[in-house]
Amino acid sequence: DKPLTETAHERLATLAQHSDLGGGMAIAMKDLEIRGAGNLLGGEQSGHIADVGFDLYVRLVGEAVSEFRQDGNAPEEYVEVRIELPIDAHLPHDYVTSERLRLEMYKRLSEVRADADVAVLREEMVDRYGAPPAPVERLFEVARFRARCRAAGISEVTLAGKHVRFAPVELPDSRTVRLNRIYPGSLVKAAVRTMLVPRPHGARDEELLAWATRLIDAVIDPPAVVEAKN
């Protein structure tokens, strides 16, 4: 993650001026949705999120609120996974009308570790708000993808020109050969533990997530049976 800018520090300090959960959540939600209902997980973020990144931001909000309440519980550490892809994934205002509840759900989705966690959250959402619209279903898909990245030890999946960047990645020679066979034009930068793979032309939303998941399964973190066959 990039270092926090002075502006980011100032904005986070603003949170410290609010001494209750509702106040902190309200400020967070207003800035979280400063763009309106758009691509929450893509590269068009602004406000606090543009400075610190969505996952880090919601965790910082959680830590700040915890400190305000002086509950003495240290926030749980987890691997940050930054996803910056063209995915229209968000909670529409007319689906979840409460700002506080939207922020709470964004945070919970950002922290999932397994498909089962996503299934529980989806069931809860359906029970409370009804059938999810397409942007919400994409949020669940992003959460599943984030969990897969965590399991594979990946902390960044971002656009880099015409490529998708995965990091950190360390591939043995056999997997590098497989990468170049399945995904021609790919580049592994061992010195910075980064892998660049050409993005499928025009791919976005569910199609791009499915492609990235297959790549992780095939090259970065393949099941043992795949390793044995190659």
C-alpha positions, 0 to 999 in steps of 0.5 A: 500500500502507498504511504498515507498522504498528509491529506489522508492523515488530516481526513482520518484525524477528522474521524477522531473528532467524533465520539460515537459510533453513529457519528463516525459511520456517518462521516465514513459513509458520506465520503465512501459514497461521494461519487454516488452509486458507482464503481466502488471497487474500481479506480475511480475512487475519491475522497478518503478512499482515493487516499488510503484505499477502500479496504484500508479505509474501512479498517481504519474507520473500524479501529477509530470507532473502536478507540472512540468507544474505548472498548479495549478490543484490538481490531483483528489483523487480516491480509489487505487485498486491494482490487482495482478492476472495472467492476460495477459493484455497489450497494444501491441506495434504494436497496439498503437505505441506511448509510450505516448499514451500507458501510457495515456491509461493505466492511464485512464483505471486505473481510471475508475469508471463505465462500461460506462467509459470503454465503452467510452474508448473502443469505442475511441480505436476501432475508433483510432486503430481498433479492439482490440487484446485479451490482450487489451480486457482483459485490458478492463475487468480488468478496469471493474473489478477495477470499481466493486472493487471501488464500493464495497470498495475493494482496493486489490485483490491479489494472496496469495499462493493458495488463492485470497486475498480481502481487506478490507472486513468486513462481517456480520455473515450472509455473512460469512455463505454464503461465507463458503457455496458457497466457502468452505475453505475460511477464514475471518481475521476480525482483518485485514479486509481480506478475503482469498478464494481458487483460482479455480484450473488453473483459469486465465485471463477472467475466474479468473476475472469472478469468482472474480466478482461473488464472490464480487456480491454474498458475499462482495457487494450483491444487495439488492434483494440477501440480502433479499432472504438470 
